Amino acid sequence: GVFYDRAGPKLTGLIGAIVSAFGYFLIFQVTADNLGSPSVYTVAFLFAIAWQGCSWEDTAAIGTSVKNFPHDRGLVLGLLKSFFGLSGAIVSSLAAGFFPSSGKEVN
């Protein structure tokens, strides 16, 4: 909010993308077993970093869209938030379709 008001959408989105990419890269390193066996708290902290970056990107998208469509703020905000929520369901459905389970349990 405050940073977006002072720096604008480009820098806010850029910082969000960098923080998000860094967080997701570290999560990838954990899942690829390159960082040993971290605790649950460490993995939760890495997800918090990644999701912090996502919130910066979300702020840039919402702020820009609301400024571009001043008469349809509610519609634009509703569409952005709906698609943000639906994206997880769509991606997980696609992943389940393209990468079927091998029948092994994940420990």
Backbone as CSV, one residue per row, in Angstrom:
resi,resn,N_x,N_y,N_z,CA_x,CA_y,CA_z,C_x,C_y,C_z
1,GLY,0.792,-1.179,0.000,0.000,0.000,0.000,0.842,1.254,0.000
2,VAL,1.584,1.502,1.053,2.355,2.739,1.182,3.476,2.776,0.143
3,PHE,4.165,1.661,-0.031,5.244,1.616,-1.019,4.690,1.819,-2.424
4,TYR,3.548,1.207,-2.715,2.920,1.353,-4.029,2.549,2.808,-4.284
5,ASP,2.040,3.494,-3.265,1.650,4.892,-3.414,2.847,5.777,-3.704
6,ARG,3.995,5.449,-3.146,5.182,6.283,-3.340,6.002,5.903,-4.559
7,ALA,6.125,4.601,-4.853,7.022,4.151,-5.915,6.304,3.760,-7.200
8,GLY,5.027,3.469,-7.130,4.286,3.107,-8.322,4.226,1.607,-8.563
9,PRO,3.463,1.218,-9.586,3.221,-0.203,-9.821,4.417,-0.969,-10.388
10,LYS,5.247,-0.320,-11.195,6.358,-1.044,-11.818,7.370,-1.533,-10.782
11,LEU,7.785,-0.647,-9.914,8.767,-1.026,-8.904,8.166,-1.980,-7.872
12,THR,6.905,-1.770,-7.524,6.239,-2.671,-6.590,6.149,-4.073,-7.169
13,GLY,5.749,-4.174,-8.426,5.667,-5.473,-9.085,7.025,-6.131,-9.247
14,LEU,8.042,-5.324,-9.542,9.395,-5.860,-9.704,9.928,-6.427,-8.386
15,ILE,9.751,-5.690,-7.317,10.196,-6.183,-6.009,9.425,-7.449,-5.634
16,GLY,8.132,-7.454,-5.896,7.333,-8.644,-5.630,7.813,-9.844,-6.420
17,ALA,8.142,-9.639,-7.682,8.622,-10.744,-8.517,9.963,-11.273,-8.017
18,ILE,10.847,-10.387,-7.599,12.163,-10.814,-7.108,12.024,-11.594,-5.802
19,VAL,11.242,-11.065,-4.869,11.055,-11.739,-3.575,10.366,-13.084,-3.781
20,SER,9.349,-13.112,-4.629,8.627,-14.346,-4.902,9.526,-15.390,-5.551
21,ALA,10.289,-14.977,-6.546,11.192,-15.915,-7.222,12.236,-16.456,-6.255
22,PHE,12.745,-15.613,-5.386,13.738,-16.053,-4.396,13.127,-17.083,-3.444
23,GLY,11.927,-16.804,-2.956,11.262,-17.732,-2.049,10.953,-19.063,-2.707
24,TYR,10.419,-19.020,-3.919,10.094,-20.267,-4.613,11.355,-21.028,-5.026
25,PHE,12.438,-20.325,-5.326,13.704,-21.000,-5.630,14.207,-21.761,-4.412
26,LEU,14.121,-21.150,-3.244,14.543,-21.839,-2.031,13.645,-23.035,-1.719
27,ILE,12.364,-22.902,-1.984,11.454,-24.035,-1.792,11.815,-25.162,-2.756
28,PHE,12.153,-24.822,-3.982,12.594,-25.829,-4.943,13.849,-26.538,-4.449
29,GLN,14.771,-25.764,-3.897,16.001,-26.370,-3.384,15.707,-27.353,-2.253
30,VAL,14.714,-27.042,-1.436,14.333,-27.957,-0.356,13.734,-29.233,-0.934
31,THR,12.827,-29.081,-1.904,12.178,-30.260,-2.476,13.139,-31.094,-3.312
32,ALA,14.165,-30.482,-3.880,15.178,-31.224,-4.636,16.222,-31.840,-3.714
33,ASP,16.056,-31.629,-2.414,16.935,-32.175,-1.376,18.355,-31.625,-1.470
34,ASN,18.483,-30.381,-1.905,19.790,-29.730,-1.988,20.165,-29.000,-0.704
35,LEU,19.201,-28.799,0.178,19.453,-28.060,1.422,19.361,-28.960,2.648
36,GLY,19.509,-30.232,2.452,19.427,-31.146,3.586,17.990,-31.431,3.950
37,SER,17.738,-31.592,5.221,16.400,-31.892,5.712,15.963,-30.797,6.686
38,PRO,15.400,-29.702,6.163,15.019,-28.598,7.045,13.773,-28.934,7.859
39,SER,13.566,-28.184,8.918,12.393,-28.390,9.768,11.144,-27.838,9.081
40,VAL,10.022,-28.177,9.640,8.753,-27.685,9.124,8.697,-26.161,9.234
41,TYR,9.251,-25.619,10.293,9.244,-24.174,10.496,10.074,-23.454,9.428
42,THR,11.163,-24.067,9.017,11.992,-23.477,7.967,11.241,-23.446,6.641
43,VAL,10.579,-24.539,6.314,9.803,-24.590,5.071,8.644,-23.594,5.132
44,ALA,7.995,-23.482,6.268,6.916,-22.510,6.422,7.440,-21.084,6.241
45,PHE,8.631,-20.816,6.758,9.235,-19.501,6.584,9.542,-19.228,5.107
46,LEU,10.016,-20.239,4.382,10.292,-20.067,2.950,9.016,-19.790,2.169
47,PHE,7.929,-20.486,2.523,6.650,-20.202,1.875,6.173,-18.798,2.223
48,ALA,6.428,-18.350,3.436,6.045,-16.989,3.825,6.793,-15.957,2.987
49,ILE,8.062,-16.214,2.698,8.827,-15.310,1.827,8.206,-15.275,0.441
50,ALA,7.920,-16.446,-0.116,7.347,-16.503,-1.466,5.993,-15.808,-1.522
51,TRP,5.160,-16.043,-0.511,3.825,-15.441,-0.512,3.869,-13.952,-0.220
52,GLN,4.897,-13.481,0.465,5.058,-12.037,0.658,5.285,-11.366,-0.696
53,GLY,6.102,-11.980,-1.533,6.316,-11.451,-2.873,5.038,-11.446,-3.691
54,CYS,4.235,-12.489,-3.539,2.954,-12.552,-4.252,2.017,-11.436,-3.815
55,SER,2.054,-11.081,-2.545,1.177,-10.008,-2.076,1.605,-8.654,-2.640
56,TRP,2.909,-8.456,-2.848,3.369,-7.221,-3.495,2.882,-7.169,-4.944
57,GLU,2.953,-8.294,-5.633,2.466,-8.335,-7.017,0.958,-8.106,-7.069
58,ASP,0.247,-8.673,-6.118,-1.200,-8.491,-6.048,-1.547,-7.027,-5.798
59,THR,-0.784,-6.369,-4.940,-1.008,-4.942,-4.680,-0.811,-4.117,-5.947
60,ALA,0.238,-4.423,-6.700,0.488,-3.691,-7.944,-0.641,-3.910,-8.946
61,ALA,-1.125,-5.132,-9.057,-2.201,-5.427,-10.005,-3.514,-4.761,-9.603
62,ILE,-3.847,-4.830,-8.326,-5.109,-4.245,-7.871,-5.071,-2.718,-7.974
63,GLY,-3.984,-2.119,-7.522,-3.884,-0.661,-7.584,-3.969,-0.125,-8.998
64,THR,-3.281,-0.784,-9.909,-3.297,-0.342,-11.304,-4.672,-0.524,-11.924
65,SER,-5.304,-1.656,-11.665,-6.614,-1.934,-12.257,-7.680,-0.989,-11.721
66,VAL,-7.633,-0.688,-10.438,-8.624,0.223,-9.860,-8.434,1.636,-10.410
67,LYS,-7.192,2.044,-10.650,-6.958,3.377,-11.222,-7.383,3.429,-12.690
68,ASN,-7.222,2.331,-13.424,-7.585,2.316,-14.841,-9.085,2.209,-15.068
69,PHE,-9.827,1.649,-14.129,-11.271,1.484,-14.268,-11.980,2.092,-13.054
70,PRO,-12.009,3.419,-12.952,-12.573,4.051,-11.747,-14.084,3.842,-11.589
71,HIS,-14.799,3.639,-12.686,-16.252,3.483,-12.582,-16.661,2.031,-12.325
72,ASP,-15.753,1.090,-12.554,-16.046,-0.333,-12.366,-15.101,-0.958,-11.348
73,ARG,-14.829,-0.247,-10.278,-13.872,-0.740,-9.282,-14.287,-2.081,-8.686
74,GLY,-15.568,-2.195,-8.341,-16.045,-3.431,-7.722,-15.926,-4.625,-8.650
75,LEU,-16.286,-4.439,-9.904,-16.199,-5.521,-10.885,-14.758,-5.938,-11.102
76,VAL,-13.874,-4.978,-11.280,-12.463,-5.281,-11.508,-11.857,-5.985,-10.299
77,LEU,-12.129,-5.481,-9.125,-11.597,-6.092,-7.909,-12.154,-7.502,-7.718
78,GLY,-13.437,-7.681,-8.002,-14.044,-9.008,-7.894,-13.434,-10.000,-8.871
79,LEU,-13.205,-9.567,-10.105,-12.594,-10.457,-11.100,-11.166,-10.826,-10.715
80,LEU,-10.391,-9.840,-10.290,-8.998,-10.131,-9.905,-8.931,-11.110,-8.741
81,LYS,-9.724,-10.871,-7.729,-9.693,-11.739,-6.552,-10.265,-13.117,-6.858
82,SER,-11.284,-13.188,-7.708,-11.849,-14.487,-8.076,-10.845,-15.325,-8.850
83,PHE,-10.179,-14.718,-9.819,-9.203,-15.476,-10.602,-7.982,-15.838,-9.782
84,PHE,-7.622,-15.000,-8.816,-6.512,-15.343,-7.924,-6.866,-16.570,-7.095
85,GLY,-8.092,-16.639,-6.629,-8.531,-17.798,-5.851,-8.705,-19.039,-6.699
86,LEU,-9.203,-18.868,-7.914,-9.413,-20.013,-8.797,-8.113,-20.582,-9.355
87,SER,-7.072,-19.788,-9.392,-5.828,-20.245,-10.023,-5.262,-21.481,-9.333
88,GLY,-5.349,-21.541,-8.015,-4.854,-22.717,-7.294,-5.631,-23.968,-7.653
89,ALA,-6.948,-23.841,-7.788,-7.777,-24.987,-8.141,-7.492,-25.451,-9.567
90,ILE,-7.301,-24.513,-10.466,-7.038,-24.863,-11.864,-5.673,-25.515,-12.007
91,VAL,-4.657,-24.944,-11.381,-3.308,-25.505,-11.485,-3.241,-26.889,-10.856
92,SER,-3.887,-27.075,-9.702,-3.842,-28.392,-9.063,-4.608,-29.425,-9.885
93,SER,-5.695,-29.033,-10.537,-6.428,-29.960,-11.404,-5.596,-30.352,-12.620
94,LEU,-4.910,-29.381,-13.208,-4.041,-29.687,-14.346,-2.881,-30.580,-13.933
95,ALA,-2.303,-30.304,-12.784,-1.193,-31.130,-12.300,-1.660,-32.558,-12.036
96,ALA,-2.845,-32.714,-11.463,-3.369,-34.062,-11.204,-3.660,-34.793,-12.508
97,GLY,-4.059,-34.062,-13.538,-4.339,-34.689,-14.829,-3.087,-35.074,-15.594
98,PHE,-2.087,-34.199,-15.582,-0.866,-34.453,-16.349,0.143,-35.320,-15.617
99,PHE,0.104,-35.310,-14.299,1.057,-36.075,-13.503,0.308,-37.004,-12.558
100,PRO,-0.209,-38.119,-13.095,-0.968,-39.011,-12.225,-0.081,-39.644,-11.153
101,SER,-0.717,-39.992,-10.052,0.009,-40.594,-8.929,0.547,-41.958,-9.312
102,SER,1.721,-42.264,-8.801,2.314,-43.567,-9.073,1.854,-44.610,-8.075
103,GLY,0.994,-44.227,-7.147,0.501,-45.156,-6.153,1.355,-45.206,-4.899
104,LYS,2.465,-44.494,-4.893,3.343,-44.474,-3.725,2.872,-43.389,-2.774
105,GLU,3.038,-43.652,-1.507,2.702,-42.655,-0.492,3.880,-41.716,-0.303
106,VAL,3.596,-40.451,-0.091,4.636,-39.472,0.161,4.828,-39.378,1.660
107,ASN,6.052,-39.541,2.099,6.340,-39.459,3.547,6.723,-38.080,3.934
